[in-house]
């Protein structure tokens, strides 16, 4: 597992890095948000840890920037500011977890493991560039989607939504799951954006085929499966 630590305090960096490496993690270091942003775009990390008060680009803006660019890597925010307003600011920026300094390293380690386990559950690793279910195929490298050999053109967000469904066939995905993983937001019950995108996806994936793949589980969410 490869992690990125964005922190400007040398002693904190040394302490966290040593602890993580002793637990089998590979760690890259950035001492400011600008370098952190460059590394996060250049490399594929399993998780990012960032302080809030860092030079160049602060941790909140760093987190916002990554989410705006579509980088969904789990982010743990570290800060000396523990007020609820500061925590909400971090979560609203797209952070997945928030740890107030000073903290016990074992707590940080536990939170990292929990986030990595959750991410692997939602997006299982695959050795193939192609995802498939029944007669539906998706090539992750060329971004070409076909059903029964017929090419289907999708927008970027439709592609991400279908990818999530294809990586979790038979599993009911709640609106909360979809909002957090595809839109990087906490689900707002007052919005119908997920229903809208599911409808758009169905028109392209299911409309012209007798066997429907995308199903609504009323009151729960959506699932990719064959008609029973």
Secondary structure, DSSP 8 states (H G I E B T S, - for coil): -EEEEE---HHHHHHHHHHHHHTT-EEEEESBHHHHHHHHHHS--SEEEEESS-BSS-HHHHHHHHHHTT---EEEEEES--SHHHHHHHHHHT-SEEEESS--HHHHHHHHHHHHHHHHHHS---S-SEEEETTEEEETTTTEEEETTEEE---HHHHHHHHHHHTTTT--EEHHHHHHHHS-S---TT--HHHHHHHHHHHHHTTT-SS--EEEETTTEEEE----
